[in-house]
Structures are given as structure tokens and as C-alpha cells.
Amino acid sequence: MTKLIVAIILLGLAVTAYSFAGTRKAPPLTSSAQVDLPKYMGRWWVIANIPYFAENGKVATADIYALKPNGRIDNVFAYRKAFDQPEQKMQAEARVYPGTNNTHWQVRFWGGLIRAQLVILEVSPDYQWAIIGNPDRSLAWVFARNPVMDDAQLKTLSDKFRKYGYDPAKLKRVPQAVAQLPASN
């Protein structure tokens, strides 16, 4: 019995060591963008993302930002579970890390119970699109002021993530109109 336990422990250690072998830590995610916070405020449609539990299956999603008197940012995630369902909202508050040209934010949901960081990697000069990531590169978003974006522009923006250490193929279009829903079998 002792030999079996030792064998299981050794197997577990070997699997753990193998999973870390050949992996290297990516350099910190940084941005050279300079974000004008008042221009950045307002509704941003989520054109594409690397989906996670809170965004999976949602349609017509948007992030809505408003500067608060205390310098923090009111952050509302608006979404629908289906196009024939009413818009729902999830409230959060963000703060900008000093010295980051307004690109690195911490977002707090449910009074800080859940915290996330995001980095505005690039924003167009006219503030019509933005690409956003998070420090561990597990999440990413393509935002736009208009809910409709053609495939060519989305591909161009998605490809920009490659230089930040992302796999652009992980980005999935978020349906903003019924016509964008995948065909059912």
C-alpha cells in the first residue's frame, strides 16, 4: 500500500513538472497608448472577446463608462441573454492606476468581491475602436462605438493582439444583431 501511495505521489509530481516544462512566463503586458479619459467615457460595444463565464452566451453586450466626481469610473456591463430578452446590467467601479497614461485599470464588481485588471492596449485617434487586454492575457476585447463592424476591420484589430502575446484565434465575435447569430443546425 505504501508503494502505491509513493507511486501516485511521484506520478503527480511528474505530471506537474511536465506541465511546467517548456513554459516561460510572458513579459508584463504594457501599453504605449495615451488615453484621454473624458473621450473614452460612454458606451463601447463589445465586438469580440475571449469569452469567460460572465460573457458566455450573451448578445448585444456593451461596457458603459462614466467619470465620477471622486475620479473613479462607473463601469456598467450591459447585455442581453437573447435578442428578444430585455437588457440587463451588471454594475462595477474602476480606478486607473497612476502613471499608466490612463491605460491600466482595476475593475471591482460587487463591492470589490471580484476584481479584475484591464489594459487599454490601443485606441483609435478618433476613439471609435479600442483593444483591451488583461495582464495575464487570459481575457481580451475589441470595443467599438458602433455595434456593427465588418469582418475585415475586426480581423485587422484582432490581429493586433498578436504583438501583445495573444493568439488572435481565441477572440470570438459577440453578436450585436440577430443576423450575426450562428446558423442553427
C-alpha positions in Angstrom: 0.0 0.0 0.0 2.9 2.4 0.8 4.4 1.7 -2.6 1.1 2.6 -4.3 0.9 5.9 -2.4 4.5 6.8 -3.2 3.9 5.8 -6.9 0.8 8.1 -7.0 2.7 11.0 -5.4 5.6 10.5 -7.8 3.2 10.4 -10.8 1.5 13.6 -9.6 4.9 15.3 -9.3 6.0 14.1 -12.7 2.7 15.4 -14.3 3.1 18.8 -12.5 6.8 19.1 -13.6 5.9 18.2 -17.2 3.1 20.8 -17.3 5.6 23.5 -16.4 8.4 22.2 -18.6 9.0 24.4 -21.6 6.6 27.1 -20.4 8.0 30.5 -19.9 6.5 33.5 -18.4 5.3 36.1 -20.8 6.7 39.6 -20.3 4.4 42.0 -18.5 1.6 43.4 -20.6 2.2 47.0 -21.3 0.6 49.7 -23.4 2.1 52.8 -25.1 -1.3 54.3 -25.6 -2.3 57.6 -24.0 -6.0 57.5 -23.1 -7.9 60.8 -22.7 -10.4 59.6 -20.0 -13.2 62.1 -20.9 -13.0 61.0 -24.6 -13.0 57.3 -23.5 -16.2 57.6 -21.5 -19.5 56.5 -22.9 -20.8 53.3 -24.5 -18.4 50.8 -26.1 -20.0 47.8 -27.9 -18.1 44.5 -27.3 -17.4 43.4 -30.9 -15.3 40.4 -29.9 -13.8 38.9 -26.8 -12.1 35.9 -25.3 -15.2 34.6 -23.6 -15.3 33.9 -19.9 -18.2 32.9 -17.6 -19.8 36.3 -17.3 -19.9 37.0 -21.0 -20.5 33.5 -22.4 -23.7 33.3 -24.4 -24.5 37.0 -24.0 -25.6 39.1 -27.0 -25.7 42.9 -27.6 -23.1 43.5 -25.0 -21.5 46.8 -24.1 -19.4 48.5 -21.5 -20.6 51.9 -20.4 -18.2 54.2 -18.6 -18.8 57.5 -16.7 -16.3 59.5 -14.7 -17.4 60.0 -11.1 -16.6 63.1 -9.0 -14.1 61.1 -6.9 -12.0 60.3 -10.0 -13.2 56.7 -10.2 -15.1 55.3 -13.2 -18.7 54.0 -13.1 -18.5 50.8 -15.2 -21.7 49.2 -16.3 -21.7 45.9 -18.3 -24.9 45.8 -20.4 -26.1 42.6 -22.1 -29.0 40.5 -23.2 -29.3 36.8 -22.8 -31.1 36.7 -26.1 -32.2 39.4 -28.6 -35.8 39.0 -27.5 -34.9 39.5 -23.8 -34.6 42.8 -22.0 -31.2 44.5 -21.5 -29.7 43.6 -18.1 -26.9 45.4 -16.4 -24.0 44.5 -14.1 -22.6 47.4 -12.0 -18.9 47.8 -11.3 -16.4 50.6 -10.4 -13.0 51.1 -11.9 -10.0 53.0 -10.9 -7.0 54.0 -13.0 -3.5 53.1 -11.8 -1.4 56.3 -11.6 1.4 56.7 -14.1 -0.1 54.4 -16.8 -1.4 57.1 -19.2 -4.9 56.0 -18.1 -4.4 52.6 -19.7 -4.2 50.2 -16.7 -7.4 49.9 -14.7 -8.7 47.8 -11.8 -12.4 47.0 -12.0 -14.3 45.9 -8.9 -17.6 44.0 -9.1 -20.0 43.5 -6.2 -18.2 46.0 -3.9 -14.7 44.5 -4.6 -15.7 40.9 -4.1 -14.4 40.2 -7.6 -11.5 42.3 -9.0 -10.1 42.3 -12.5 -7.4 44.3 -14.2 -7.6 45.5 -17.8 -5.1 47.3 -20.0 -6.2 49.5 -22.9 -3.6 48.4 -25.4 -4.7 50.7 -28.3 -7.4 53.2 -29.0 -8.0 54.8 -32.4 -7.2 58.5 -32.7 -11.0 59.3 -33.1 -11.9 56.9 -30.2 -14.1 54.8 -32.5 -12.4 51.5 -31.5 -10.2 50.1 -28.8 -8.4 46.9 -28.0 -8.2 45.8 -24.4 -6.4 43.0 -22.6 -5.6 41.9 -19.1 -2.2 41.3 -17.5 -2.2 37.5 -17.7 -3.5 37.6 -21.3 -6.5 35.3 -20.5 -9.0 37.9 -21.5 -9.3 40.4 -24.4 -11.8 42.6 -26.0 -12.4 44.5 -29.2 -14.6 47.6 -28.5 -16.2 50.0 -30.9 -18.6 52.9 -30.6 -20.8 51.4 -33.4 -22.3 48.0 -32.8 -21.6 47.0 -36.4 -18.1 46.2 -37.6 -17.2 44.5 -40.8 -15.2 41.3 -40.8 -12.1 42.9 -42.4 -11.8 45.6 -39.7 -12.4 43.0 -37.0 -9.7 40.8 -38.4 -7.3 43.8 -38.6 -8.0 44.7 -34.9 -7.9 41.0 -33.8 -4.5 40.6 -35.4 -3.1 43.5 -33.4 -3.3 41.3 -30.3 -0.5 39.0 -31.7 2.1 41.7 -30.9 0.9 41.7 -27.3 1.4 37.9 -26.9 -2.2 36.8 -27.6 -3.5 34.2 -30.0 -6.0 36.2 -32.1 -7.9 33.0 -33.0 -9.2 32.9 -29.4 -11.2 36.1 -30.0 -14.9 35.4 -30.8 -17.3 37.8 -32.3 -20.1 38.9 -30.0 -23.5 39.0 -31.8 -24.8 42.6 -31.8 -27.6 41.9 -34.2 -29.8 38.8 -34.9 -28.1 38.5 -38.4 -24.8 37.8 -36.6 -26.0 34.7 -34.8 -24.5 31.4 -35.9 -26.8 29.3 -38.1 -28.5 26.6 -36.2 -28.3 23.0 -37.4 
